[in-house]
Amino acid sequence: AGRIAARGVSRELVQELFAVHSPLSMRPKTPRERVLIVAGTEDSIVPREDPERLWRHWRRPRIAWLRGGHNVQFIN
């Protein structure tokens, strides 16, 4: 963030530019009862807060927490 700010790019501009890629800028076209969010409990790429935020934003559809990380899940 420091190098970006040093070039005169504001935090607000960065958020605006990346918003087009954010699922938090969208709503599913699929009915909520058919939506499933799958997340890993040990994910080092996507922190736990992100799927939880998406779950709230998408009006609390089903969510499945798999043991493991971004690339590996273990089925109990």
Buried (B, 14 or more C-beta within 10 A) or exposed (E): EEEEEEEEEEEEEEEEEEEEEEBEEEEEEEEEEEBEBEBBEEBEEEEEEBBEEBBEBBEEBEBEBBEBBEEEBEEE
